[in-house]
Amino acid sequence: MDSVVQSADSRLAQRQRLLRDGQIILHRGWSLLDCRIVNASASGAGLTLNGASPLPQEFDLLHIREQTLVPCEVSWRRGNRLGVRFTGPVRNRRLAGSQSAKLGRL
């Protein structure tokens, strides 16, 4: 029975329900796309977009409440819902260098 449970959920870590506002950062900070972070774990997150916007395979995710950025890679997508895998360390938005400066001007 354990093998059935493992194959039904291939996530690396248990996700926690969040329901927090986020932004997808594109083109090194020159474009922003609002999203909702519906769940997250240490290795990835589930996101909901306002529409079925085209996205690159990799982007940065801004957690608005925590003011942190994390690089992501799209794992799956169904309409306006997608799952991402974190591909690098979490960075403080204020310390993220030129990307932070671009975001601050918006």
C-alpha positions as CSV (number, residue, x, y, z in Angstrom):
1,M,0.0,0.0,0.0
2,D,2.9,2.4,0.7
3,S,4.1,2.1,-2.9
4,V,0.7,3.2,-4.2
5,V,0.9,6.4,-2.0
6,Q,4.4,7.1,-3.1
7,S,3.6,6.9,-6.8
8,A,0.4,9.0,-6.4
9,D,2.5,11.9,-5.0
10,S,5.9,12.3,-6.5
11,R,6.8,15.5,-4.6
12,L,10.1,15.6,-2.8
13,A,8.7,17.3,0.3
14,Q,5.3,17.8,1.9
15,R,3.6,21.0,0.9
16,Q,2.0,23.5,3.3
17,R,-1.1,25.5,2.2
18,L,-0.2,29.2,2.1
19,L,-2.6,31.3,0.0
20,R,-0.2,34.3,-0.3
21,D,0.3,36.9,-3.0
22,G,3.3,36.5,-5.2
23,Q,4.8,37.8,-8.4
24,I,6.6,36.0,-11.2
25,I,9.7,38.0,-12.2
26,L,10.5,37.8,-15.9
27,H,13.2,39.3,-18.1
28,R,15.6,40.0,-15.1
29,G,13.0,42.1,-13.3
30,W,11.6,44.2,-16.2
31,S,8.3,42.3,-16.3
32,L,6.1,41.2,-13.5
33,L,3.1,38.8,-13.4
34,D,0.9,38.6,-10.4
35,C,0.2,35.1,-9.0
36,R,-1.1,33.4,-5.9
37,I,1.1,31.0,-4.0
38,V,-1.3,28.3,-2.9
39,N,1.1,25.9,-1.3
40,A,4.9,25.5,-0.7
41,S,7.6,23.2,0.6
42,A,11.3,23.5,0.9
43,S,11.6,22.2,-2.7
44,G,8.8,23.9,-4.6
45,A,5.4,25.5,-4.7
46,G,2.0,25.5,-6.4
47,L,0.9,28.7,-8.1
48,T,-2.3,30.1,-9.6
49,L,-2.2,32.8,-12.3
50,N,-5.0,35.3,-13.1
51,G,-5.0,33.9,-16.7
52,A,-3.2,31.4,-18.9
53,S,-0.3,33.6,-19.6
54,P,2.7,32.2,-21.5
55,L,5.8,31.7,-19.2
56,P,9.4,30.7,-19.8
57,Q,10.6,27.5,-18.2
58,E,12.6,29.4,-15.6
59,F,11.9,32.6,-13.6
60,D,12.2,34.1,-10.2
61,L,9.3,34.0,-7.7
62,L,8.7,36.9,-5.3
63,H,7.0,36.2,-2.0
64,I,5.5,39.6,-1.4
65,R,4.8,39.2,2.3
66,E,8.3,37.9,3.1
67,Q,10.0,40.1,0.5
68,T,12.1,37.1,-0.8
69,L,13.0,35.9,-4.3
70,V,13.6,32.3,-5.2
71,P,14.6,31.0,-8.7
72,C,12.1,28.4,-10.1
73,E,11.6,26.0,-12.9
74,V,8.2,24.9,-14.1
75,S,7.5,21.2,-13.3
76,W,3.9,21.0,-14.6
77,R,1.2,23.3,-15.9
78,R,-2.6,22.9,-16.3
79,G,-4.3,26.1,-17.5
80,N,-3.8,28.8,-14.9
81,R,-2.3,26.4,-12.3
82,L,1.4,25.4,-12.2
83,G,3.9,23.6,-10.0
84,V,7.4,24.9,-9.7
85,R,10.6,23.4,-8.3
86,F,13.0,25.8,-6.5
87,T,16.4,25.8,-8.3
88,G,18.5,28.0,-6.1
89,P,18.7,29.7,-2.7
90,V,16.1,32.1,-1.3
91,R,17.4,35.7,-1.5
92,N,16.2,38.8,0.4
93,R,14.6,41.1,-2.1
94,R,16.4,44.1,-0.7
95,L,19.7,42.4,-1.1
96,A,19.2,40.9,-4.5
97,G,21.2,43.6,-6.3
98,S,20.1,45.2,-9.6
99,Q,16.9,43.2,-9.8
100,S,15.8,44.7,-6.5
101,A,16.5,48.2,-7.9
102,K,14.4,47.5,-11.0
103,L,11.5,46.2,-8.9
104,G,11.7,49.2,-6.6
105,R,11.1,51.6,-9.5
106,L,7.8,49.9,-10.5
